[in-house]
């Protein structure tokens, strides 16, 4: 999995890990902050959330255009600076007045712009590492590793947000509303760490910061055409745009994690858990499970007795740690809404080696699906996730009904495992779609339009993120109906993807 990869991959991945940790720390509590600090309704908070996410993922299109002209490295550097200023504004406790509102919207614009300059261009640089012939066959695996690194940062973010807020309240006696700003300050610190990694190991990837397009009729251009089976730039761009149109609906469904799925966690899920279910809400326990998963792979794949011994020791120690955690578990563990957002990144980190092993085996037997086919399967899996949510939500009172004291006094709350299970299924879909989609773009995009096309991928994500607010607008309906709408959209998108599969596979 990690063997024979260029050193630059790990430097770029770790730099992204730090930046993503700060971003997801903010995102885990952002909607709750909007309601607690400014008193916004679910609909208004959902619209702000949707617009912000849309900007975060749309502005890489601008960042890609600028990078194609001025270089990827310069845009990444500028992105660091702009993001830092934005997070600094979010960390300032200005209250709930007009000045605070203006400062927050300015911060959101700066964070969006900085992310747009940073995110897509860093991923183009990862792709550029694999333009060399000796690394070209490892492109898909590289993006799986890179994607896993992103989620390592995201995995600890919700717990960090909750812990910092509780620490600020206990240490400084601040209100819950003011404690949100301390959590936003985590993003500033993590961005400094990210910058240190990026510049400290820049020598390992400096050659990827610019890309020179091959001249028409040159040997380099001929080699590029041969790699794409003689498919024209126009055909490749059209194929990419068709994929972009489909993934809009995946991200619309997936990014409900910070919106309607958070509303559901807050209003419909039991507020405490015990036993093994309670253990799920301690990120340390999840980390120990991840250690066991990776050590199992090491146990079977290691070529030396020492490697197998180390792996076996990690498994035993992690199992002992889980046993101790279970024995010392309190009778009831508090379940807070933001903490659910730790499950998706934890599942990504845990399941990445599993998915890579499966696809590696399929590749060795000549049966690995193409990247477009994996994306279509990802859409189907997302639909299954929301079928699970629909089943778990059937018969629950509407959001309006739970404000009735008689209903509020009844026991309508459901097990946390409905949400945990949904996040698990969504993660399977994400691993099929997201890293493979990014790899597909980096492989198929014409050299002179790499930044633009990677920006196009994120622009499609932006549209999907903006459309998350549609589910928020439907939140007054019976909850199962909200999820059913997402099921239908995912299945329709998958059907369209399969209908154009031959055209997409021709450009691979």
N, C-alpha and C positions, 0 to 999 in steps of 0.2 A: 504493500500500500504506500509506504513512505519511501521505498527504496528508489535510488537512481533519479530522484527529482532534483532540479536545479535549486541551489541555495536561495536564489532570489524569491522562490515561491514562499518559503517560510518567513522571510523578512516582510514581504508584502502582506501575507496572511495575518501575521501578528500585529502589524500596523493597523490593519482593518479590524482586528479583534478589539483593540483598545477603543477605537472610534465607535464601533457598534455597541460596546458595553455602555458607554455614556449615552448614546442615542436611545437604547432600549430601557435604560434606567429612567430617562425622561418619559418615554412613551408609556411605560407601565402605569404611570400615575397621572398622565396628562389629562384624560377625560374627567377623572375624579377631581383633579385640581380645578378644572374649568367650572365644575358644578359647585365645589366647596367654596372657592374664592370669589367667583363672580355670580353664582346663583343661576347659571344657565340651565335651561331645560335639556332633556335628553336629545331632542331634535336639534337645538342650537349647538350644543356641545358636539353632536355628531357631525353637523355641517362644518364646524371649525376643524374638527379632527380630519374629516375627509379632504377639505381643501389643503390642509397642511401636508397630509400624506401625498396628495396629488402633486403639490409643488416639490416635495422631497424627491419624488420619482420622475417628475416631468423635466425638471431643470437639468438633469444629466444630458438631455438632448442639447441644450445650450452649451453645457460643459464639453460635450463631445465635439461640437462644431468648432469651439474655440481651441480645443486640443489638437484637432486635425490641422489647424493653422499655426498654433504657437507651441505645441508640444504637450505631451501628457504630464510630464513632471512638473512643469510650471503651473499647470492648473491644479494639480494635487496640492502643491505648496500654498497657492492662494486659497484653496478650499479649507485647509487647516486654519488659516488666520480668520477667515470669515465665520466659520463655525464657532470658533472660540469666543468671538465677540458676542455671537448670538446666545450661546449658553451662559455667558457671563450676565447678560441682561435677564435671562430667566431665573438666575440665582439671586437676583436682587429683590428683597421683600418690600415692594412698593405699595402694598395694600390692594384695595379693590376699586380705586377711583379711576378717573379717566386717564390720568398719567400712567397708571399701572397697566391699563388696557392697551394703550398705545405702545408702551414699552414691550408688552408681550407680543403684540402683532409684529412689531419691528424685529423682535428676537426670532419669531417664527420665519420671517422672510429671510433673515440672515442665515439661520440654520439650514433652511431649504436651499438657498443659493450656494452656501459652502459645501453642502452635501452633493449638490449637482456638479460642482467642480471636482469633487474628490471621488465619489463613489464609482461612477462608470469608468472614469479614466484609470483608476487603480486596477480595475478588472481588465481593461484593455492591456495594461502593462503585464498582467499575469498571462494573458493570451499570447502576448508577444514573446514571452519566454519559450513558447512551444512552437514558434515558427521555425526554429532550428530543426533540421531533419532528425537528429538523434533523440529529440524529445517529442516529436509530433504525435507519436502513438500514445503518449501519456496525458494528452490534453484533458480528456473527460475525467480521468482519475485526479488530475491536478485541481480541477474546479470543484470536485467533490471534497477534496482536502481543504481548499480555500473556503468553501461554503461551511464546512464543519467549523473552521476557525472563527468565522463570523458568529456562529451560534454558541461557541464557547463564551464569547463576550455577552451574548444575549441571555445565556443560561443563568448567570449570576445577577443579572440586572434587576429583576423584580424583587428578589430577596434583599439586594443592596438598597433599593428604594425604600422598602418597608423598614429595614434596619436603621437606615440613616434618619428617617422620620421619627422613629421611636426614640433613637438616641438623642436627637435634637430636643424632643419634648421632655425627656427625662433629665437631660443635662442642663439645658438652658431655660426650661420652663416655658417654651414657646407654644403657641396654639397649634392645633393640627394643621390649620390653613397655612401658617407661617412655616411649618416644618417641611412643606413641599419644596420650598426654595433651597433648603439644605440638600435635598435629594437631587435637585437640578444642578447643584454645584458639583456633584460627582462627575457629571459630564465634562466639566472644565478640567478636572484632575486627570480623567482618563484620556482626554485628548492630548494633554501634555506627554503622557506616557507613549501614546501612539506616535507622536512627532519624534520622540527620542528614538524609538525603534526604527522609524522610517529613515531618519538621517544617519543613524548610527550604522546601518547596514546597507546604505545606498549603493555602495560599490558592487553589490551582488546583482543589482538589477538596473544600473544606470543606463545600460544599452537599450533598455525597453522604453525609455522616456520619450523617444521620438521614433517615428516610422516614416521611411521614405517610400513613396509609391513607385513601383517599377515603371519604366518608360514603355510606351506602346511599342510593340514589336521587339522588345528586348528579350534576352534569354530568361531573365527573371519573370517577365510577364508570361512567357510561354510556359514556364514551369508552374506558375500559378494557375494558368488555364488548364494544364494537364491535371493538376491536383483536383480541380473541380470538373473534370470530365468534359472540358470544352464548354461548360455552361456560361452564358454571358453574364456580365455584371447586372444587367437589367433583370434577368431571370432570378438571380440570387436575391436581389433587393425585393422583388415582388414576393418571393417565397418567404423572406423574413417578415415582410409586412403582413402576410396572411397569418403567420404564427403570432405576431404581435396582437392582431385582432382577436385571436382565440384566448390568449393568456389574460386578457383584460378581465374575463369572467372568473378565472381562477383567483386572481388577486382581490377581486370584489368579495369573493367568498372567504378567502384565507385571512384577510386583514380585518375580519370581524372580531379577531382576538382582542383588539384594544377598544372595541366598540360594543356591539350587541352581546357578544359572548361575555364581556366584562359586566354589562348590565345584568345578564342572566346570572353570572356568578354572585353578584351583589344582592339580587332580589329573590332568587329562586333556589339557591344552593344552601345546604345546611351550613351553619356558621361554625361548626366544630366537627371534628372527626376523631376516631380512636383506633387503636390497633394498627394493622398494616396500612389501612387507608390514611391514618394520621401520619404515618412515617413518610408518605408521599410529599408532604408539605414542608419537609426539611431538605434543603438543597444538598446538604452533606450526604444524606441517604441516597439521593439520586446520583451523586458523584461516585459513591462507593459501588453502586450498580454498574456505572459506566466503566469503572476500573475493572470489574469482573468481566465485562463484555470484551474489553480490549485484551485483558490477560488471557482469556480463553483463546482468542485468535493467536496470541503469542505462544501459547502452550502447544497449539497444533501446527503452527507455521515456523516456529524457531528451528534453526538447523543445528543448534548446539545444545548440549546438556545443560550448560549454564543458563542459556536463555530460557529453556523450559523450566528450570528450577526457579528462576526469578518470577516467571509468570505464575507458577504454582503458588509461590509465596504470596504474591499480590492477591490471588484469589482467596487464599486462606485468611489473610489479614483483613481483607475487605469483608469477607463473610463474618469474621469475628466482630468487626466493627458494626456491621448491621445487627448482629445478635445483641451486642451491648446497647445499641440505640433502641432496640425493641424492649429490652429489659428495663431500661430507664425511662421509657416513654411515659409522659403524664397521662392521666385518665382521659383528658380531652385536649386536643390540639386546635388552636384557633385557625379558622380558614378565612383568609381575607381575599377579596376580589382580585387585587393586583397579582397575587402570588401564582394564580393559574397560568400567567404568561411565561412562567419558567419551564413549563412542561414541553412546549414545542421545541425550544432550542435544546433541551436535555435529550429529547427523543432524536433530534437530528444528530447530535454528537454520538449517541449510543448506536444509532442505526446506520450511520454512514459506512462503517467497515462491513456491516452485513450486506448493504446494498452493493458495495463495491465487489464483495466476494461473489455475490449472485451474478452480477453482470460480467465479472471476470470469467466465471465458469461458463456462462452462456457464450461469451466471446470465444473461449477455447473450443467450444463445441459448434461454433458457427451459427448460433441461434440468438445472438444479442440483438434486441430491437434497435432500430435506428433512433436518433435523437427525437425526430418529430413524433415517432410512434410512442416513445416514452412520455412525451408531453401530453399526447392524447390520453394515455392511460392515467396520467396524473389528474386530468380533468374528471375522469370517471371516478377515481378514488375520492376526490373532493366531494363529489355528489353523494357517495356512500357515507362520508363523514356527517353530512347534514341530514341524511336519512336517520342516522343514529340520534342526532339531536332532536329531530321531529318526534321519534318514538319516545324519547325521554321527556319531552315537553308536552305530550298529548294529555289533555285534561287539566292542565294547570290554569289557574285564573289569569286573566289578562293583566297587563301592567296597571290599568286603571282600577281593576277590582281589588288588587292587593292593598290599595290605599284605604279600603273599607275596613274599619276596626274589627268587624266580625270575621272577615276573611283573613285579616292580618293575624288574628288570634288562633286561626286554624293551622294545622300542621300540613302545609302544602309543599314544603321544601324537599328537594330531591338529593340523592347521593352525589357527592363531588365526582364520583367515577363516571357519570354521564359526560361531564366536561373533559375529564382526563382522557377517556376513551375517544372522544371526538378529536382532541388534539393529537392523539396517537395516529388515528387514521389520516387526519390532515397532513401529518408529517410524512407518511408514506407517499401521499400525493405530491408534496413539496419536493421530496428527494427525486421523484421521477421527473418533475417539471423544471424546477428552478436552476440547479447547477447544470443540468443537461441543456436547458435553454440558453444559458450564458455561454456554455461551451460551443453550442451550435452557432450562435451569433459570431463568436470570435473566429470560428472556422470558416463560415460561409461568407461573411461580409467582405466586399472588395477592400483591398488594402487602403486605398485613398479615402474610404468612407468608414473606417473601423470605428472611429470615435462617434460619428453620426449614428451608425447602426446600433452600437451599444447604447447610445442615448435613446434610440427608438425603442429598444427593449424596456428601458426604464420609463419612457413616456407611456407605453402601453400599461405598465404597472401603475403609473400615475392615474390614468383614466379609471382603472379598476379600483384604486384607492379612493378616488373621488366618489365612485358609485357605491362605496360602502355606506354612504349616508342614506341610500335608498332603503336599506334594511332598518336604519334608525327611524326613518319616516314611517315605516310599517309597524313600529314597535307597539302601537296601541292595539293591534290585532291579537287574536290568540297566538301564543308564542310559536306553536308548531307550524303555523302558516308562514311565519317569517322564514323559518328554515326551509320550508317546502319550496318557496320561491327560489332560494339559492340552489336547491337540488335541481329544479327544472333548468335553470340557466347553465349549470355545470354540465348537465347531460346533453343539452342542445349544443353547447360549445364542443364537447367531445365528438358528437355526431358529425359536426361540420369538419372537424379536424380529420377524422377518418375518411370523409368524402373527398378530401384533397390530398390524401397521403401520397399517392404516386408522384404528384407534382413536387411535393416537398422532399421526398426521398431522392429525387433526381439530382438535386443540387448538393447532396451530402458528399 
